[in-house]
Amino acid sequence: MNTRLNSDKREEDLVETWALPYAATLGSSRRLQGIFLEVLARLPVPAKKSLKIIGRQLVLQMPKGAKNDFDATSEIVSTTLQGIESLPVIPREIEDILSITTTERHRWLKDGRLPSAGTRTVKLRGRAGQVTFYVFDPHLVENILDRDLVTTWREEDAEKAAENRRRAAWKRRLTRFRKTPGNSESASDGAEDLAQPNLRGWAEFQRNGPLR
């Protein structure tokens, strides 16, 4: 959300700005929007329209005649922004920060590579219901970003998928071999011997068993 200040009012209005550091936004426009909404939720209704996003800054603009309201609103904004770097990261923000898909987020959350910092429940605007979702520690997210762990995780996933395909192909081959007339159940060792040279990680596969 980007809004320009009214240039005609720049000189006569009361204006205060708060620059949001990278540690707070992690380079994400969605994270910036989330921080803006977090601050906006703390403001009284009449003051909400006076706070805008311009670039990477929050800008409060009010007429000179509203000095008391301006000071009170400014205090709320400043207080809310204290320690904003620790504000939990919500799902749509982490997907934007790490450039990942919703499917990847769910998969890595489930297998523990992307640990949650807890849950958050919010009321849906204009509805009676609520929604609960996982949130993430921003310091953990920054560490994942800095170490480029997403690339590593994607490589791990690709290798696992390839191994699963090889296992599935072997199971199909073994099944066809056993169903071929003249081949008995005990003849499966012969089929395994034929397939071994084409499989990676064969020793581990033998320990696990082809049908597990």
N, C-alpha and C positions, 0 to 999 in steps of 0.2 A: 504494500500500500504506500504510494508515494504522492505527496501533496505539496504544491508550491505555496509559499507564504504570499499573502496579498501584498504586493509591492507598495500599493497606495497607503497601506496601514502600517508598514514596517516602522516608520519614524514615530507614529503616534501611539502604537500599541506597546504593551508590556510583553516581552519575549524572553524566554529562557530555553536553552538547548542542553541536551544530555547526549554526549557521544557514547555509543555502545562499542566497547572494545571487542576484538576478535574472540577473546576468551569467553565472552558472553554469547555471541552469535554463532561462533564456529564457522563463519563464512556463509551461513545459510540465511536466505531471505525468509524462509518459513520460520526459522528460529527467531529471527528479528520480529516477525509478525506475532509469534507466540509471546514474546516478551512484551510487546506493545499491548496485546490483549490482557496480559497479566496485570500490567499497570492500569489499564483502562478499567478493569473490574474493580479496582480500589477507589476510583474517583466517584464523587457524587454525580448524579445524572446530568445536571446543568453544565458540569465542567468537562464532560466526556468529549464534546465536539470541539473543545479548545486544544486537545492534544493530537498531534499529527506525527507521521513519519516522513522525514525528508532525508533521503540518502540513507545513511547509517545512524541518523540521529533522531531522538524524540524531541519534538518542538512544541512548547506550550506558548500559546498566543492569546492574549485577552486585552480588551480595551483598558486604557489608563484608569478609567473610572471604576474598574473592578479590582482595585489594588488588594483589598482584603481577600477576595476569592482567589486572586492570582497567587498570593503568598501561601494560602492554605493548600491550594492544589499543587504548587511547587514543592511544598514540604512532603506531601503524600508521594509524589513521583520520586523525589530524592530518597525517601525512606524505602520505598518499594525496590528501587534499583540497588540498594546496598546488598552486596553478596549475590547479585543476580546471576553470576557465573555458576552458582550452585543450583539454579532452578532445574528441576528434573526435565529431561528431554522426552517429549511425547512421540508416539509412533511416526506421524507424518514428518516430524522434524528430523528424526534419526535417519529416515529414508532419504531425505534431502541432503543431510550432512554427509552421509557415507555413500550416496548415490547407489542405493540398493533397492531391490524390489520388495513388495510386501511378502511375497513367497519366501525370499531369502531371510527376511526379518523373522518370520514365523519359524522357519527351519532352524536357524541359529539360536533362537530363543529356546526352542524345544530341546536341542541337544547340548545346551549349556555354553556354547561359545559366545553368546551374547546375553550375559546375565542381566536380569531385571533388577531395578532398585526398588521394586514394589509396584503397587497399583494406585490408580487415581480414578475417582468416580466424579462425574460431572452430570449436571442436569441438562437435558437437551433443550435448546432454546425453543420456546413456544409449545413444548410438549410436557406431558406429565412424567414420562419415563426418564431413566438415567442410563448412562453407559459407563462401564468400567474397563480400563485398559492398562496395560503395563507401561511403566515409565523407566527411564534409564539415567544412570549417573553421568552427568556431562563430562566429568574428568575421565571416566572410562571410555566414553565416546571419542574424546579427543585423543586418547592413547591409541585406540583402534585406528583412527585416522592417521596419526603420525607414523605408526608402524606399518601402515598399509596392510592391515590384517585381512581386509576384505579380499584382496588379491589372493592371499594364501588360502583363505577359506574356499574361495571359488575353485582353486586348483585342487584342493582336497575333495571337494564335491564332485568335480569332473573325474578324478581318479576313482572315487568310490562308485560312481555311476558306470564307468567303464568296466570295473571289476564285477559289478552286479550283472552287467550284460554278458560278460564272459561266463559267469556262473550259470545264468539262465540258458545260454546257448549249450553249455555242457550238459545240463539237465535234459534239455530237449534231445540232444544227441544220444545220451544214455537211454532215454525212454524209447527212442526209435530202434536202437540196437536190441534192446530186450524184447521188443515186439516183433522183430524180424524172425520169420520161421527158421527153425534150426538153431536159434541162439537160446541158451538157457540162462537162468538167473546167475549161475556161477560163471558165465562167460563174460560178465561185465568187466572183469579185470582186463580182458583183452581190449575192450573199448577204451578203458582208462589209459592203458599204455599207449594207444594210438593218439590220444588227445593231449597227453602230457607235454610234448614239445611246444605246443601252441599256447600254453597257458602261463601267465605270469603268476608268481606267488604260489606255485603248485604245491610246495611242501605244506604251507599253511592250509591250502584248500583240502589236501588229503586229511589233515588232522580234523578239520571241521566236518568233513563228510559231504558228498555231493548233494545229498537230499535234505540237509538241515536248512 
